[in-house]
């Protein structure tokens, strides 16, 4: 049976509508969930029940929302790291290694130690954040220099450095810093812990217990729900980082240079922009953001340096950056979605559904880029008049 029209793809000669990137990203996620539902049905699952459980396990209460945002925190930072590099068409696949090196350098503050154990957290935590960024930036500097000076493919160098960083961490964790032979260091001093929201609610809990007008007010605004939440200040750090990255890319002269180099390197060179310097600096900034993610994970969640502090945050950040269309604020929203996938992965059955969703989302995101490059047109076929012979 012949269709009354044909489908053609025409390369866009004009800019696509501003709403299209957001629409393709949202559509990619929706289609990914639909495809996953069909696959679940094929293997005998109950898609509606599973998806309902997914949303209940990740957004169904304040406690699970808190867990989702905790998982989203490092994802926001590694997503921003990839966004910065991808804006200049530098394919940084090394956010995972930069994450680990950031965690390692931040740990030096309390494990060497660089400051006395009794030092206040107001000094320890900022110093750990700086050291984490230095470690990540150093791990971004190496492929940056190789790319800028020798034109070495950054995909290869950043990917290989991931393994070096992980093995470097393991060397110290399994040897000098091992806690009684286990694959982790001793727990950090409390001064090296990022505060949780529940820490701010604790001083008011006795007012709620004793009753009275103030207790009624606190209960009315839901303060008692904060107790037990795992969300820590790293989430605030990540959101602030997103604002800073947005300002750099959209409001600063350096951001203009980054985008110009990404769009047309020869035009940027003709305009007098230092390509070599910018490649190195962008790779260092990208690494610093990923390193900061490593710092927030060890100070806000595990409170020690250990072997598996990342379930692949650095690689997931690549998907997040593409799905967010390299928009720093969209990175926050997409990271929350992927944080939910990680939280649901602990609870949802069948096992592996969250990884399946991530893979399908990545495939759909890559496929949806066709809509940004080409216009899809439906061309109506000529209907032969009475007595007219249709061409073969």
Beta strands, then each sheet from edge to edge (+ up, - down):
strand 1: 5-11
strand 2: 374-380
sheet 1: 1+ 2-
end
